[in-house]
């Protein structure tokens, strides 16, 4: 489905108002930047923060931060921006027939006619190629991890067609960086990184279930599955379970990583991370209203802060 964009000047309906893409980007590039969600930076944060968790935890585990970690920190940021853009472009290509039937997404570049499928595919390839160039600066084990991450990225857009749990596939893709950054620092994959990855997946189930409630009615009409539709009125119960899983798994990851070699103070400080994150998620849950789209989107955006909270305490623990 293609035609006129339903919003002024091609703006995407759920983009941040006054964002830099709509106000400052060259007009010819705007459809492609919108494909990359550059006008909606929250997704880059949600992809990046598990990377920084993994790096901080790896540094805590071996108590040997080094100058190369600064590049891992920076490379993860650049790579997250590029791969989030490539992944979102891929998502829009595969969902182009669905997006035109959903109120929130029909203003996206492909269904609104701002960009062609061929143009989007070329844009996706350019972003992925640049991200691969960054990946090649890491060690061989991290390069292999990065290549493996393409599988959940490729599958995710189709998940809502065959499972009620597409958020699991999003979690697999969005939290891969927790393991990749650990491996980029240490050269190997260890159990603390796997536990941290699992904590990130539980967190993704929390925030993306909230997000999916925005589209629950449209999704029901067109037959698209989601945890929001699956849980229905029991969503608060499930969201509370995801909070418990997030906190428990992150605490396990920290204990496995820090306890063998770290000081008691470092362990205590780092364990504040999941506790504080859990309280922030609980505070969100108190404001959850599945029938208020504006509130749902605001809660989803708050998860940038949710992910920054544990990072702060992990970094503080490095100096303990």
DAHURA-V73114 format. One record per backbone hydrogen bond with DSSP energy under -1.0 kcal/mol. CO is the residue of the C=O (numbers start at 1). NH is the residue of the N-H. Records with the same first field share a line. If there is no record, write none. Layout:
CO = NH + NH
This chain:
7 = 10
8 = 11
12 = 15
16 = 19
19 = 23
20 = 24 + 25
26 = 29 + 30
29 = 33
30 = 34
31 = 35
32 = 36
33 = 38
34 = 37
37 = 40
39 = 16
41 = 45
42 = 46
43 = 47
44 = 48
45 = 49
48 = 52
49 = 53
50 = 54
51 = 55
52 = 56
53 = 57
54 = 58
55 = 59
56 = 60
57 = 61
58 = 62
59 = 63
66 = 69
67 = 70
68 = 72
69 = 73
70 = 74
71 = 75
72 = 76
73 = 77
74 = 78
75 = 79
76 = 80
77 = 81
78 = 82
79 = 83
80 = 84
81 = 85
82 = 86
83 = 87
84 = 88
85 = 89
86 = 90
87 = 91
88 = 92
89 = 93
90 = 94
91 = 95
95 = 99
98 = 101
99 = 102
102 = 106
105 = 108
108 = 112
109 = 114 + 115
110 = 113
116 = 120
117 = 121
118 = 122
119 = 123
120 = 124
121 = 125
122 = 126
123 = 127
124 = 128
125 = 129
126 = 130
127 = 131
128 = 132
129 = 133
130 = 134
131 = 135
132 = 136
134 = 137
135 = 138
139 = 143
140 = 144
141 = 145
142 = 146
143 = 147
144 = 148
145 = 149
147 = 150
148 = 151
149 = 153
150 = 154
151 = 155
152 = 156
155 = 158
156 = 159
158 = 161
159 = 162 + 163
160 = 225
165 = 168
166 = 170
167 = 171
168 = 172
169 = 173
170 = 174
171 = 175
175 = 178
176 = 179 + 180
177 = 181
178 = 182
179 = 183
180 = 184
181 = 185
182 = 186
183 = 187
190 = 194
191 = 195
192 = 196
193 = 197
194 = 198
195 = 199
196 = 200
197 = 201
198 = 202
199 = 203
200 = 204
201 = 205
202 = 206
203 = 207
204 = 208
205 = 209
206 = 210
207 = 211
208 = 212
209 = 213
211 = 214
212 = 215
215 = 219
216 = 220
217 = 221
218 = 222
219 = 223 + 224
226 = 230
227 = 231
228 = 232
231 = 234
232 = 235
234 = 238
235 = 239
236 = 240
237 = 241
238 = 242
239 = 243
240 = 244
241 = 245
242 = 246
243 = 247
244 = 248
245 = 249
246 = 250
247 = 251
248 = 252
249 = 253
250 = 254
251 = 255
252 = 256
253 = 257
254 = 258
255 = 259
258 = 262
263 = 267
264 = 268
265 = 269
266 = 270
267 = 271
271 = 275
272 = 276
273 = 277
274 = 278
275 = 279
276 = 280
277 = 281
278 = 282
279 = 283
280 = 284
281 = 285
282 = 286
284 = 287
285 = 288
289 = 292
292 = 296
293 = 297
294 = 298
295 = 299
296 = 300
297 = 301
298 = 302
300 = 303
301 = 304
302 = 306
303 = 307
304 = 308
305 = 309
308 = 312
309 = 313
310 = 314
311 = 315
312 = 316
313 = 317
316 = 319
317 = 320
